[in-house]
Amino acid sequence: MNRHPDSTWLSLISIASALLAAIAGQWLLSEHKDLIAAVALYGVSIGLLLLALSREPIRVTLPRPVDLVQRPRPPRWLFASAAALCAVLAFTLNTDASFAVEQVPEYQFTWLGVLAWFASIILFLAAFWQPEASAVRWRAAISNRLNGWRQGISFRLSWTGIALILVLALGGFFYFYRLNTVPAEMTSDHVEKLLDVNDILNGHYPVFFIRNTGREPLQFYLTTAIIKLTGLPLSHLALKIGTALIGFLTIPMTFLLAREMFDESVGVFAAFFVAVSHWAFAISRMGLRFPLTPFFVALSFYFLWRALKYQKRNDYLIAGLVIGFGLYGYIPSRNIPLVAMAWCAAWFVFGGWKKINDWRSFAVNVGLLFILMLIVFAPLLRYSLDFPEEFWYRALTRVSDAERPIAGNALEIFGQNLVNLALAFNWRGDSVWTVNIPYQPLLDLMSGALLVLGTVTAIYRWARSQSIVYLLLLGATIALLLPSALSLAFPIENPSMVRMGGAIPFMAMLLALPVAFLWTALQQNVTTGRAAVLGTGAIGVFLLAIVGLNYQWYFFNFDLSYRESSENSSEIAAVMRDVADSVSDLHHVYNVSYPYWVDGRAIAINLGDIEWHNFSLNANDLLADDNANLLYTLNPNDQRNLTILEQRYPTGQIKTFHSRTPGKDFIEFFVPASATNNRKNLE
């Protein structure tokens, strides 16, 4: 039934007015101006949104028919038995403990163990993989396309394809623009990661890295591969390229997930928010393991949703494969198997059992998913069983009293953490300067407004249609935020942009829902050219405003905030390198350390020599008498060590280096070779 034109325009005006009211309310929240007025505006906005939604016919996309061949191939038990044997070997053979860090043994991957590990995965897939009719069609389509290209290459792009290309171009800009200089400096965490990468480059292949309270290995092997393939030095940039690439790949994976759960319009807009949201790209450009969780969330739940939607065994198998590899990424990824299990249970309970012919087949497929996940996890599983203290240490120090006592009632702290978590996107965000401007909301002004409207949209549509997709969207978002709220021993660390990063793909879908609703309403109901152009232009201006807000936030405001909080090891190293290359060498340049100042190891890495150790808190440890030009860098407040150097080298030349960042100046104390000779003669 067609709706009356007046009803159509009322819906469009309602959703547009709801968006404007929400933005006004969010502005008052962001600026902390008038809480009552902000809540009132949000109330008006939600009312207008519900009015528009009430006039929208609910369309629930039914699953397509299962696309399997008529007679599924039975399991190949010989392959399955071989897979089990190889999995046992992978579990037992990757245990070389000849290498240790901080007196704690690190299990090493062995060539035989890795071969057994990969063989177990391949054999398991060979045992249970089902041939698909679609594979025949795909091969025929590829063959036809290749034959067509022999006659001349031609491309046809849909509007969705064009939009996705534009979104990926935006994402490429935000994830890689000025990557070498923003963020500007390494922290001690980066140093620890590069020391781990250096271990791999020197022939050590840990299953789990002990250094710095323990870390999963995937990022370090990825960075090593980038260094080997590109010839980049061991550097901050090498870390950042790997994580930015992972973050960028999350954009198309979010598109696929959102398109599969909803439609192409939601997919494009969700990908847009992953591409331009500073929450998503700030944690990806940092050079630490943070973007691995949202990437594996998007990839895992894409295949899991396909598995539930179409009940194809192969999707279950791929989901298990991806979830297993995701456990080698970042600690919050350990939440993914639990959320996946909850998804399967919720889907079955809330109507999925009506859509399957054989619940036993469903149970078998879910079981195969988690068995394959465990096979992929086997080397790390062995380490976690043999060294549970090291494997669980970082997580336990946050959720228990493993490091310090929980200060108060755990349930009360958890409840307050949930409140702070809920406020993180619109009111008061992460306090950690490495990924956020302290306490600023995690979303920009307009995205914060969209989050409220998108959440209301999902709740309303679930209540009205009982479509499981909205329940799964809301449930996954909440569950993937919980690693932040579980910081009971250190509630100051909640909200944490990085620990709840797994929610980014689902959060992007919530942001996309109201925009997609408005876009679809325009496309389906506004037929006059001028109105369509105006409506499309208004949405385009709105999206461009989001782009501008995030650009300003990150490349100007955050960049300055980060440089003001970090220590400028790169500038110190640049001065040292200039002296070493022109009038001296790396053996005769020194950094006199100072409490809570620059990490000397970061200077070493910026110098391009991770073995350089010419730094100490005491200048007496760094004095040299050989006939060479010497350079010492010092903190301006370190008068004690400056006095030591002046007494030792009376003709030393003092110069203040003026940093581009206010408050980050340092002292250069240069000793000409002649002054060193004079010192020898005096002795």
N, C-alpha and C positions, 0 to 999 in steps of 0.2 A: 504494500500500500504506500503510495506517495504521500509525503507530508505536505501540508498546506504551505505556500511560500512564506506567509507571515510567520509560521512556526519555524521555518528554516532560518529566516533572518533573526528571529528571537534567540535561537540557539547560538548563532554566530556572535551576536551582540553580547549574549550572556557570557560565553567563554572568553571573548576578548576583554570584556569588562572585569571578569574574574581575574584574568592575568594582570591587568593594570592595577587592580586593588591589591593583589598579592605582592606585586613589585613595590608599591607604595608602603605596604606594611613591612616588607622585608627591609626597605631602606631605613625605616624607623628603628627596626631591630638592629641592623648592622651598625648604625650610628649611635645606638643606645640612647635614643632621644625620648621616646614616649611609649612605654611598654603597653599601656592601656589602649592607646590609639592604634598601635600596631596589631594588637590582638583583635580589636574591633574591625580593622580593615581586613584582616585574614578571615574573620567571621563572615563579613560581607562577601569576600572572594569565594569562600567555600559554598555559601548559599547560592551564588550565581552559577558556580560550576555544577552544583547538584541540579539546578534548574535546567541547565543545558543537557546534562547527562540523562535527566528524566525524559527528555524529548528525543533521545537517541535510541533507535532500535538496536537491541543487543544482537550482534552477529557472532556466533560461536563457530569457529572453523573446525569441521570434523576431520579426523585423521584420514589420510589417504589409505587405500587398501594395502595390505602387506604385500610387498613386492618380492616374493620368493619364488623359486621354481616350484613346480607342482610337487615334487618329491624331495624334501630336504635330505641332504646326505647325512647318514648316520655318523656318529663320532668315530674317528680312527683311533681305536684304543691302543694300537702299537705306538702311534705318535704321542698319545697322551701319556703312556708309560715312559717313553723316552723323555718327554718334557718333565715329568716328575723326577726322574733320575738326574737330569741336568740341573733342575732347580735345587735339588739336594747338594749337588756339587758346587753350584754357585753360592749356596748358603755356607758351605764349609771351606771353599778354597780361597775366597777373598779375605783371608785373615792373616796375611803376613804382617807381623808386629815388630819388624826389625827397625822401623823408624819411629821415633818418639819426639814429642814436643812438650816442653815443660815437665819432663819426666813421666808423661803419660803416653802409653803406646798408642799408635794410630794404625788401625787395620789398613792394609794396602790392597788395592785391586791387583790381581795377578793375571798374567795373560791367559792361563788355563782357566782361571775362575771367570774372567770376562767372557771367554768363548763359551763356557758352559752356561753362563747367564743369558747371553744372547740366544744360544741354541734352545734354552728352555722356553723363551718367549716365542720364538719362531715355531717350534714344535707344538706348543700349546695352541697357537693360532691355526696351524695346519690341522690339528686334531678336531677343532670345533667350528672352524669357519664354514659358513653356508654359502654355496654359490648363489648368485642373485641374477634374476632375469635382466635387471637393469644394467648389469655389467656388459651383457651382449649389446644392448642398445648404445651404451657409452663407447664401446669399441667401434661399433659401426659409425657413430657420429664423428669420432675422432678420425676414422679412416676417410669419411666423406669430406671432412674439413681439410685434411691434408691433400686430398685429391683436388679440392677446390683451390687451395693455395698454389698448386702447381700452375693453375691458369691465371693467377694473379691474386695478391693478398687484398682482402676487403674486410672491413669491420662494420658491424651494426651495433650501436649502443642504445639501450633503452634509457629513459629518463632516470630510472633507478641507477643504472650503470654510470651515467654522467655524474649524478649526485654523489655516488660513492667515490668516484675518482676525485672529485673536488674535496670531499671529506678527507680522503687519504693524503691529498696534497697539503691540506691544512695540518693534518697530523704530522706529516713529514717536517713541516716548518716548526711546529711547537716542540717536537721531540728532538730535533737535530740542529736547529738554528743556534749558533754561538755555543755549541756544546762544549767546545774547548775552554771557554771562559766563564760559563754560567752553568752550575755553581762554580765559584772561582777557586776554591781551595780544598785540599784534602783535609779530612779529620783523621784522628787516630784509628777509627774503624776502617777507613780506606787503606791505611798503612798495613793493618793486620791482614786485610784481604789480599793485598799485593804480596805480602810475605808468603801467604798460602799459594798464590799463583807461582811465585818464585820456586817454591818447593816442587811444584809439578814440572816446571821448566828444568829443574835439576834432577828429574828422574824419580820423584816420589809421587805416588798416586793414591792418596788416602781415600777411604770410603767415607769417612767423617773427619772433619778438620777440628782438632782440639783447641787450637789457638783462639783466644778471645771468647771464652765460655762455650765454645763449640758451635760449628756451623755445618749445614748440609753442603754437598760438594758441587751442585750443578753450576753455579755462577763461576766458580774458579776454573772448571774445565772449559766453559764457554769462553771466558776471557783468554785462557791459554790458546784456544783455537783461533781467536781473533788475532792475537799477537803473532801466531805462527803463519796465518794466512796473509796478513797485511804488512808484516814487518814492523809494526808499531813497537816502541819501547815499552817496558814495564812501567805503566804510568796511570795517572788518574783518568786520562782520556780513554785508555783501553777498557777500564772498568765501565765508564759512562757509555761507550759505544754499545757494549753488550746489553746493558740494562735498558738503554733507550730503544734498541732494536726490539727487545722483548715487549716493552711498553707499546711500541708502534704496532706490532703484530696483534696486540690485544684489540686494536680498532676493528680490523676485518672479522676477527673471531666474535666480537660483540655483535657486529652486524648479522652474522650467520645465526647466532643464538637468538637474537631478538626477532629476526625474520621468521625463524622456525617456531618460536613461541607465539608470535603475533602476526605481523605482516611486514612488507617491505618498507612502508613508511616509518613504522616504529624502528625497524632495523637501521635505516639511514640516520634517523635522528639520534638513536642511541649511540651509533658509531661516532656521530658528530660530537656528542658530549664527552666521549672517551678521548677524542682527538684534541679538544680545546680546553677541557677542564684542568685547572692548575693542580687540583688534587691528583689527577691521573698522571700528568706528565712531570710534575715536580718530583714525585717519588721515583719516576723512571729515569730521570736525568741525573739522579744523585750518585749513581754508580755503585749502589749496594743492592742486596737481593730483593728489595721490596716489590718490584713489578712482576716477579715470578708468580706470586699468588693470584693476582687478577687475571694474568694470562692463562694459567692452568684452570682457573675457575671457568672462564669463558669457554675454553676448549673442552673441558670435562663435561660441563653441563649442556653444551651443544649436542654432544653424542649421547649423553644420558637422556635428554629430552627426546631426541629422535628415537632412542630405544624404547622409551615408554609410549611415545606417540604411535610408532609404526610396529612395535613388537618384533623388530628384526634382531636376531642374535648378533650379527656382526657389529651393530652399533653398541650393544652391551660390551662386546669384547674390546672395541676401540676405547670406550669409556674407561674400562678397567685399566687398559694400557696407559692412557693419559693420566689418570689419577695416580697410578703407581709412580710414574716418572715425576709427577708434581711433588711427591713427597721428598724429592731430592732438592727442592728449591728453597723455600723459606718457611720458618717454623709455623706460621698461621695456616700453611697449606695442610697441616695435619688435621685441620678441621674439615677438609673437603670430603674424605670418606664418610664422616659422620653425617654431613649434610646430604650427601648422595644417598646414604641409607635412609635418611628421613624422607627424602623426595620419593624414593621407591615405595616406602610404607604409606605415605600420604596419598600418593597417586592411586595405589591399590584400594585403600580404605574409602577415599572420596570419589568413588565411581569407576575407577580403573578396572575393578573386577568384573564389571558389566561388559567391558570392551574386549575381553580376551576369551578365547574359546577353551583354553586349557590353563588353569592356574598353575599346574605343575610345571608346564613349560616356562611360565613366567618365573617361578621360583628357581628353576634350573639356570635360566639366563642370568638372573641376579647373582646366583651363586658363582657362576663362571666369571662374572665381572669382578667379584671380590677375590676369587682365586687368582686370576691373572694379575690383579693389583698386588697381591702378596708375592707372586713370582717376581714381578718387576722390583718389588721392595726388598727382595731376599738379602742382598749384601748388606744393606743398611739395617734390615731387621736383625741380622746376626749381630751387628755391632751394638744395636740397642739392647739386645738381650745380655750380651757379655759385659757391656759398660753402661748400665742404665743411668748411673749418676751423671756421666758426661753427656749422654744423649738427651736426658730430660732436664738437665741442670737449669738452662736458661728459662724454660717454661715454668719450672717449679718455683724458681725464685720470685716469679710474679704472682702466681696463684696460691702460694703457700708460704710458710715461714722458713723455707729452706735457707734464705739469706738473712732475713731479719723478721722479727715477729710482726704479725698483722696487728696494726694499732687500732683495735676496736672489734666490734661484732662484724664477722665476715658478711653476713646477709645484709646488714645495714650499709656496709661499704659497697657491696655489689649493687644494691638499690640506688645509692647515690651515683655510682659509676654509670648506671643505665640512664639516669637523668642527665648527667653531663654529656653522655654519648649522644642523646637525643638532641641536645642543644648545640652540638658541634658544628652542624651544617648551616645554622642560621644565626647563632648568637655568639658562642665562645668556643673557639677551636683548639687545636693542638698547641701546646706550649713549647714544643721542640723547634729551635731555630733552624735546624738543618733541613727541614722540609716545609716549614711554615713560618710566616711572620707571626711571632708568638701571640696566641689567643685570638687571631683573626679567624672568622668562619671558614670552613673548608670549601664552601661554594661561593661563587660570586653572587652579586645582588639578584640577578634575574634567575640564575639556576636555583638559588635558595627558595625563591617563590615557586618555581616549577616543581621542586621536590614536594612541597606541601600539597599542591594541586594534583601531582601525579600519585601521591600516596592516597589521597581521597578518591581519585578516579579508580585506582585498583581495588580499594575496599568496597566502593559502591558497586562496581561491576561484579565483584565476587559475591556480594550480598544479593544482587539482583539476578545474576545468571547462574551462580554456583559453578562457574567454569573453573576447573582446577588450576588453570594456568595462572590466574591472579593470586590464588592462595600460595602456589609454589614460588611465585615472584616475591611476594611479601615475606614468606617464611625464609627463603634463602637469603634475602637482604638482611633480615634480623640476625639469623644464625651466623652469617659471615662478618657481622659487626662485633660479635661477642668476644673474640680474642682481645679486643681493647678493653672491654668492660671487666674482664676477668683479672685485670691487674689489681689484685686485692692488697698485696704487700706494698705496692707503689701506686696508690690511686692518683698521685700527681701525674703519672704517665698516661692517664686516660682523660680525654680521648686521644687516640694515637692514629694519625693518618696512615701509618704504614701497617700496623697490625690489623686494621680493618680494611685494608686495601682490597681484599678479596671480594668485597661487596661492590666494587666499582662497576663491573658490567651490569649487575642488576640495578644498582642505583641509577645508572645511565638510562635504563629502560623506564624507570619511574619518572625521570626527567622528560623522557621522550613522549610518554603517553599523552599529556595535554597538548603538546605541540602537534603530535600526529593526529589527535582528535580534531584540532582546528584545521589542519591541512586537509584532512580527508573531507571534512564538512565543506570546505571551500571548493575542492575539486568536484564533489558530487552534486552540489546544490547551487553554486554560483555560476551561472551560464553566460552572463553578459561580459563582454571583453573588458570593459573598464573596471568593473567590480572585481573580476578575477585578477587583473593586473595589480590593482590596489591591494587586494588581500594578500597575494603572493609577495608583493613588495614589502608589505608590513611585516610579514613573517621573516623575510630576508633581512630587513633592518634590525629586527629583534635578534636574530642569530648573529649578525655582524656586531651588534652591541656586546653580546656575550664574548665574541672573539676579542674585541677591543679591551674589555674589562680584564680578561685573563692575560692578555699580552702585557698590559700596563702593570698588573699585579706581579707577574713573574719577572719580566725582563728589566723592570725598573725598581719597583718597591722591594720585591723579595731579593733581588740581586744585591741591592745596597744593604738590606738587613742581614743577609748572609755574610757579606764581607765585613760588616761591623762586628759580627759575632765570632767569625773564624779567625785563625791566625794565618798571616800572609807568607806561608812557607815558599810559595812560588816566587815572590818578589825577592826574598832573601837568597834563594837559590840562583835567581837570575843574576844578581850582583856578584855572587861567588863565582858563577860560571864565567862571567865576563872577565873577572880578574884572573881566574885560572887559565882561560884561553889566551889572554893577552900578555900577562907579565908573570904568571906563576903556574901552578898546577893544583889539582884537587887535593894533593897531599899537604898543601900548605895554606888551605883555607879552612877556617874553623867557625863554629857557632858556639858561643858561650850561652848555655841554656839558662832559663829563668823559670821559677815555679809558675805553672799554669800558662806558659807561653807556648811558642811553636814547638812541635814535635820534631826532634832532630832527624828521625827516620823519614819524615815527610820531605825534609830538605834533601836527604840522600836520594830519594826516589826522583825528586825534581831535578837533581843534578845528573841523573841517569846512571847512578852507581849505588845500588842498594847495599853494597858492602861498605860504603863510606861511613865512618864512625867518628869523625872529628868533631864531637860535641860532648860537652860536660857542663855540669852546674858550677864547676870550680875552674876558673881560668888557669890555675896552677897546673892542672892536668893537661893543658893544651899548649904550654910554652915550648918554643922551638928555638934552637940556636944554629941550625945549619944555614948555609949561605943561600938564602932564597927570599923572595918577597912573600910577606905573610899578610893575610887578611883575617880579621876577627869581626864577627857580627854580634852585637849585644842588644839587649833590651834597654831602652832609654832610662829605665828606673834602676838599672843594675850598677849603681855607683861603686859597690865593693869590688866587683870584678874589673870594672874600668880602671880603678885605682891600681889594681895589681898589674894590669897591662901597661899603664903609664909608668909605673916604677920600673918595670922590667925593660921597657922599650921607650926611653925618654924622648926619642925623636919620632915616635909614632904619630901618624896623622889621623885626626878625628874628623869625621864627616857624618852629618845626619842625612839619612835617606828619607825623602818625603814620599810616603805611600800615596797612591791614588785614593785610599780610603782613610778618612780622618781618624786619628788615634792609632794608626798602625805604623808609625815611623819607627826606624831602628837605627842603631849606630854602626858605622863602618870604621873600624880601627885598622889602618893600613900601616904596615911596617916595611919600609924599603930594605932591600938586601944589605945595603951599606950600614943601616942601623943594626942589623943582626950581627954584622962583622964587628962593629964598634962594641957591641955587648960582649963578644968573645974576647976582644982585646982588653976590655976593662977587667974581665975575670982573670 
